[in-house]
Amino acid sequence: MKRKVRHKKKRKIRLLSLGLILVVGILAASFVVNRRGADRHNAGSDTVSDGIEPQETAKVPGSDGSKKPKDKSNVTVNIKATGDIMFHPSQLDGAYDPATGTYDFHNSFKAVKDIFQSADIAIANFEGTTASGEVYDYQGYPLFNAPDEVLDAIKDTGFDVLSTVNNHCLDTRKAGVIRTLEQIKARGMDTIGTYTEKPKTRVLIKDVKGIKIAFLAYTEMVNGLETTMTPTDLDAMINIIDETKISEDIAYAKSQNADIIIAYLHWGDEYSRVQAQRQEVLADKLFTEGVDIIFGSHPHVIQPAQKLEYGGKTKFVAYSMGNFLSNQRTETLVPYGMTEEVSKYTEDGVIVDVNIEKDGETGEVSIKDVSYIPLWVYKGKTANGSIEHVVYPIMEYIESNELDNNAKSRMQRSLSNTSEQMELLESNTVE
């Protein structure tokens, strides 16, 4: 009986001992953890709390609760801009497949697709409307209306922003303005210059790699079609050049802390290879008020481009980038009374290639460099006999077996004339 009691006592003592050991173990572990936390807190200091010299270890930014250091490397945004995208009857006919009753315009853009897709922002002037063939016939001059498939090809080529304000934006009246904008936006592209209703702001602001770029667009005229709209709708939906409104838009862009302000202007005199004085006057006003870059369209031929200095800051203007894609050329314009000497330049265009740079140290944004890519529009027939219009970057195709000798000769003429027009830019390149 006593032996059983002793056994119970011994078992009770062992349990108490194990409990005590467990408590001591927990306290010791807690001490070690707290000690290690203190050591991490004091890491990097000169204090030695336990007599042992701390070892240097690689620190992970932010591991001690501090903010990661900002990346101070420069940021560059590439912008590629070009001129008028127009669709005349021969282009519509060439893209039509009677077997399926559909259109496909991708072939016209095949040679420049990689160029625009390499840009951070690609912009052009869409001259015309897509009001649907049920309301208006698909047609070219004088009232442009193209099928929606033109927008599929434009989007697939890599364009991000389309200026939709020009002298043909009202060709299919108010309904055409609205539907054109709806179809462009349905394909994920932005628009500037026309609106479905009075906008909160006429300025498009895009944040690209941390650089805020403001876009605004205006036209000198709408071919007299302003009379088809009420004054209220015209004021709300169509940006006709108005210096007061432009000043308001520039001020708005500044209030939104835009780093760069770009104006796309439909201006000047058709087929004139020299900018009008009024273009220079307006450009000076815009640059003085804060615009950094002006891309011009409307003349259908290339006008000079140049860099200018305003208050120690580089500005850039391309008075006209010529036609990007159209059926305008000697064969189509001479029969209507235009001379060959003038009409031949309508085949020419450029892609203006601008790099914008943000200084990682100062945050200052500036034009880093500007260059251009000469373009020529080919017109010919495909293997099945249909008409095709293709935009070619000259330097890539001037020796290509894809083109015959006649095409190469016209391409060479185009290159010479484009180089002449862009001479001011070439002689004053930003380093």
C-alpha positions in Angstrom: 0.0 0.0 0.0 2.8 2.4 0.9 4.7 1.5 -2.3 1.7 2.5 -4.3 1.6 5.9 -2.6 5.3 6.5 -3.2 4.8 5.6 -6.8 2.0 8.1 -7.1 4.1 10.8 -5.4 7.1 10.1 -7.7 4.8 10.3 -10.7 3.4 13.7 -9.4 6.9 15.0 -8.9 8.0 14.0 -12.4 5.0 15.8 -13.9 5.7 18.9 -12.0 9.3 18.8 -13.1 8.3 18.4 -16.7 6.0 21.4 -16.4 8.7 23.5 -14.8 11.1 22.6 -17.6 8.5 23.5 -20.2 7.9 26.9 -18.7 11.6 27.6 -18.5 12.0 26.6 -22.1 9.2 28.9 -23.3 10.7 31.9 -21.3 14.1 31.1 -22.8 12.8 31.0 -26.3 10.9 34.2 -25.8 14.1 35.9 -24.6 16.0 34.7 -27.6 13.4 36.0 -30.0 13.2 39.4 -28.3 17.0 39.5 -28.3 17.2 38.8 -32.0 14.6 41.5 -32.6 16.6 44.0 -30.6 19.7 43.0 -32.6 17.9 43.5 -35.9 16.7 46.9 -34.6 20.2 47.9 -33.8 21.8 46.4 -36.9 24.1 48.9 -38.5 24.7 50.9 -35.4 28.0 51.2 -33.6 26.6 49.8 -30.4 27.8 46.3 -29.3 25.5 44.9 -26.6 26.9 41.5 -26.1 30.6 41.9 -26.6 30.5 40.4 -30.1 31.3 42.5 -33.1 28.2 42.5 -35.5 28.9 41.0 -38.9 28.1 43.1 -42.0 25.2 41.6 -43.9 23.6 42.6 -47.2 20.5 44.7 -46.5 17.3 44.3 -48.5 15.7 47.7 -49.2 12.6 48.1 -47.1 13.4 45.1 -44.8 13.8 47.4 -41.9 10.5 49.2 -42.6 12.1 52.1 -44.5 10.8 53.1 -48.0 12.6 51.6 -51.0 14.9 54.2 -52.7 13.3 55.7 -55.7 14.6 54.7 -59.1 16.4 57.7 -60.4 17.1 56.5 -63.9 15.8 58.6 -66.9 12.5 57.6 -68.5 12.0 57.9 -72.3 8.6 57.9 -74.1 8.6 57.5 -77.9 5.9 59.3 -79.9 5.3 58.6 -83.5 3.0 61.0 -85.4 1.8 61.2 -89.0 -0.5 63.1 -91.3 -3.8 62.5 -93.1 -5.5 59.1 -93.3 -8.1 59.3 -96.1 -10.1 56.8 -98.0 -11.1 57.6 -101.6 -13.3 55.4 -103.9 -10.4 53.4 -105.4 -9.2 52.5 -101.9 -12.7 51.4 -100.9 -13.1 49.3 -104.1 -9.7 47.7 -103.7 -10.4 46.6 -100.1 -13.8 45.1 -101.0 -14.4 41.4 -101.3 -17.5 40.7 -103.3 -17.5 37.1 -102.4 -18.0 37.9 -98.7 -19.4 41.4 -99.0 -16.8 42.7 -96.5 -13.8 45.1 -96.5 -10.2 44.5 -95.4 -7.8 47.5 -95.3 -4.9 45.8 -93.5 -2.8 45.5 -96.7 -2.4 49.3 -96.9 -0.6 49.4 -93.6 1.5 46.2 -93.8 4.8 48.0 -94.3 4.5 50.5 -91.5 2.8 48.3 -88.8 6.1 47.4 -87.0 7.1 51.1 -86.9 3.9 52.3 -85.1 3.7 49.3 -82.9 7.2 50.1 -81.6 6.0 53.5 -80.3 4.7 54.2 -76.8 2.1 56.6 -78.4 1.1 56.7 -82.1 -1.1 59.5 -83.4 -2.6 60.5 -86.8 -5.4 62.5 -88.4 -8.4 60.5 -89.4 -9.9 62.6 -92.1 -13.5 61.5 -92.7 -16.2 59.7 -91.0 -17.6 56.2 -90.4 -21.3 56.9 -90.4 -22.3 53.4 -91.7 -23.4 52.5 -95.2 -27.0 52.3 -94.2 -27.4 56.0 -93.7 -24.7 57.4 -96.1 -23.1 55.7 -99.0 -19.4 54.8 -98.7 -17.6 57.5 -100.6 -14.6 59.8 -100.9 -14.4 63.4 -101.9 -16.2 65.7 -101.3 -18.1 63.9 -98.4 -15.9 61.2 -96.9 -17.5 58.1 -95.4 -15.7 54.8 -95.0 -16.7 51.4 -93.6 -15.9 50.5 -90.0 -13.2 48.1 -91.2 -10.9 51.0 -91.8 -10.7 51.5 -88.1 -9.9 47.8 -87.6 -6.9 48.2 -89.8 -5.9 51.5 -88.1 -6.1 50.0 -84.6 -4.2 46.8 -85.7 -1.4 49.0 -87.1 -0.8 50.4 -83.6 -2.4 53.8 -83.5 -3.4 55.0 -80.0 -4.8 58.5 -80.6 -6.7 59.9 -83.6 -7.4 63.5 -84.2 -10.9 63.6 -85.6 -11.3 67.3 -86.1 -10.6 68.5 -89.6 -12.4 70.1 -92.6 -14.2 66.7 -93.3 -15.3 65.8 -89.8 -18.9 67.0 -90.5 -19.2 65.3 -93.9 -21.9 63.1 -92.5 -23.2 65.7 -90.2 -23.8 65.5 -86.4 -24.8 61.8 -86.5 -21.6 61.0 -88.4 -19.5 62.8 -85.8 -21.1 60.8 -83.0 -20.9 57.4 -84.7 -17.3 57.9 -85.8 -16.3 58.6 -82.3 -18.2 55.6 -80.9 -16.6 53.3 -83.4 -13.1 54.5 -82.7 -13.5 54.3 -79.0 -15.1 50.8 -79.3 -11.8 49.7 -80.7 -9.8 51.1 -77.7 -8.4 54.2 -79.4 -8.6 57.7 -77.9 -9.8 60.7 -79.9 -9.1 64.4 -79.7 -10.9 67.4 -81.3 -14.5 66.2 -81.6 -17.0 65.1 -79.0 -20.4 63.3 -78.8 -21.6 66.0 -76.4 -20.1 68.9 -74.4 -17.1 67.4 -72.6 -15.9 68.2 -69.1 -12.6 69.1 -70.7 -11.4 69.3 -74.3 -8.0 68.0 -73.3 -6.9 64.4 -73.4 -4.3 63.5 -70.8 -2.5 60.2 -70.9 0.1 59.0 -68.3 2.8 57.1 -70.2 5.5 55.6 -68.0 5.0 58.2 -65.4 5.1 61.1 -67.9 1.8 63.0 -68.2 1.1 64.0 -71.8 -1.7 66.4 -72.7 -3.2 66.4 -76.2 -5.5 69.0 -77.8 -6.7 69.3 -81.4 -8.3 72.1 -83.5 -9.2 72.7 -87.1 -9.3 76.0 -89.1 -12.4 75.0 -91.0 -15.2 72.5 -91.6 -15.9 73.3 -95.3 -18.8 75.5 -94.5 -20.7 72.6 -92.8 -20.9 74.4 -89.5 -24.3 75.7 -90.7 -25.6 72.1 -90.4 -25.3 72.3 -86.6 -26.8 74.6 -84.0 -24.4 77.1 -82.5 -24.6 75.2 -79.2 -23.8 71.8 -80.7 -21.0 73.3 -82.8 -19.4 74.9 -79.8 -19.7 71.7 -77.7 -18.7 69.1 -80.3 -16.2 70.6 -82.8 -13.0 72.3 -81.9 -12.7 75.1 -84.5 -9.6 77.2 -83.9 -10.3 79.8 -81.3 -7.4 81.3 -79.5 -9.4 81.9 -76.3 -10.4 78.2 -76.1 -6.9 77.1 -76.9 -5.5 79.2 -74.1 -8.1 77.7 -71.7 -7.1 74.2 -72.8 -3.4 75.0 -72.3 -4.1 76.4 -68.8 -6.2 73.3 -68.0 -3.3 71.0 -69.0 -0.9 73.0 -66.8 -3.4 72.8 -63.9 -3.3 69.0 -64.3 0.5 69.0 -64.1 1.0 67.9 -67.6 4.7 67.3 -68.4 4.3 67.8 -72.1 1.5 69.5 -74.1 1.0 68.4 -77.7 -1.3 70.2 -80.2 -2.5 68.6 -83.3 -3.6 71.3 -85.7 -5.5 71.0 -89.0 -4.4 74.3 -90.7 -2.6 76.0 -93.5 -3.3 76.1 -97.3 -3.9 72.9 -99.3 -1.0 71.9 -101.6 1.3 74.7 -100.3 4.7 73.4 -99.5 5.5 76.5 -97.4 3.7 77.2 -94.1 1.5 80.3 -94.1 2.3 83.3 -91.9 -0.8 82.7 -89.9 0.5 79.2 -89.0 3.7 80.7 -87.7 1.8 83.3 -85.7 -0.4 80.7 -84.1 2.5 78.4 -83.4 4.4 81.2 -81.6 1.3 82.0 -79.5 0.9 78.3 -78.5 4.6 77.8 -77.7 4.7 81.0 -75.6 1.7 79.8 -73.6 3.1 76.4 -72.9 2.6 74.0 -75.8 5.7 71.9 -76.5 4.9 70.1 -79.7 2.7 70.9 -82.7 1.8 68.3 -85.3 0.2 69.8 -88.4 -2.1 68.4 -91.1 -4.4 69.5 -93.9 -2.1 70.8 -96.8 -1.8 67.1 -98.1 1.9 67.9 -98.8 4.9 68.1 -96.5 5.7 71.5 -95.1 8.9 72.2 -93.1 9.5 71.1 -89.6 11.8 72.7 -87.1 12.9 73.0 -83.5 12.7 76.3 -81.7 13.9 77.6 -78.4 11.5 79.3 -75.9 13.0 80.4 -72.6 15.8 77.9 -72.9 13.3 75.1 -73.6 13.2 73.2 -76.9 9.9 73.2 -78.8 9.0 71.4 -82.1 6.6 72.1 -84.9 5.9 70.0 -88.0 3.7 72.4 -90.0 2.4 69.6 -92.2 3.3 65.9 -92.2 1.7 65.4 -95.7 -0.6 62.5 -96.6 -0.2 59.3 -94.8 -2.6 57.3 -96.9 -4.8 58.5 -99.8 -5.5 58.2 -103.5 -4.1 61.7 -104.1 -1.4 61.6 -106.8 -0.6 62.9 -110.3 -2.9 60.5 -112.1 -5.9 61.5 -110.0 -5.4 65.2 -109.6 -4.2 66.4 -113.0 -7.5 65.5 -114.7 -9.1 68.0 -112.2 -6.9 70.8 -113.2 -3.9 70.5 -110.8 -0.5 70.6 -112.4 1.9 67.7 -112.2 4.4 69.8 -110.5 2.1 70.3 -107.5 0.2 67.0 -107.5 3.3 64.7 -107.3 3.9 65.9 -103.7 0.6 64.5 -102.5 2.2 61.0 -102.6 4.7 62.0 -99.9 4.4 61.9 -96.1 6.5 61.5 -93.0 6.3 59.8 -89.6 7.7 62.2 -87.1 9.6 60.3 -84.4 10.0 62.2 -81.1 11.6 60.9 -77.9 10.5 62.6 -74.7 12.8 62.2 -71.7 12.1 62.6 -68.0 15.2 63.2 -65.9 15.3 60.7 -63.0 17.1 63.2 -60.7 15.2 66.4 -61.4 11.9 65.2 -62.8 12.2 67.6 -65.6 10.7 66.5 -68.9 12.1 67.6 -72.3 12.3 66.8 -75.9 15.3 64.5 -76.2 15.5 64.1 -80.0 13.4 64.4 -83.1 13.8 62.5 -86.4 11.6 61.5 -89.3 10.8 58.5 -91.5 10.0 59.4 -95.2 6.9 57.7 -96.6 5.6 57.1 -100.1 2.2 55.8 -101.1 2.2 53.1 -103.8 -0.8 52.4 -106.0 -0.9 49.3 -108.2 -2.7 46.0 -108.7 -2.5 42.8 -106.8 -2.1 39.4 -108.3 -5.9 39.0 -108.5 -6.3 42.3 -110.3 -7.7 44.4 -107.5 -6.3 47.9 -106.8 -4.1 48.3 -103.8 -2.7 51.3 -102.0 0.3 50.7 -99.7 2.2 53.1 -97.5 5.9 52.3 -97.7 8.8 53.6 -95.5 11.1 54.6 -98.2 14.5 53.7 -96.7 13.4 50.1 -96.1 11.9 49.5 -99.6 13.7 51.7 -102.1 15.9 48.7 -103.1 13.3 46.0 -102.4 12.4 43.4 -105.1 8.8 43.9 -104.0 8.6 47.1 -106.2 9.2 47.6 -109.9 11.6 50.2 -111.3 8.8 52.7 -112.0 7.8 52.6 -108.3 11.4 52.9 -107.1 11.9 55.9 -109.4 8.9 57.7 -107.9 10.0 56.7 -104.5 13.4 58.2 -105.1 11.8 61.4 -106.3 9.7 61.4 -103.1 12.8 60.9 -100.9 14.6 63.8 -102.5 11.7 66.2 -102.1 11.0 65.1 -98.5 14.6 65.6 -97.5 14.5 69.1 -98.9 11.4 69.9 -96.9 12.8 68.5 -93.7 16.2 70.2 -94.1 15.6 72.6 -91.2 15.0 69.7 -88.9 18.1 67.8 -90.1 20.3 70.9 -89.6 19.2 71.5 -86.1 18.8 68.1 -84.5 18.6 68.0 -80.7 21.7 66.2 -79.3 
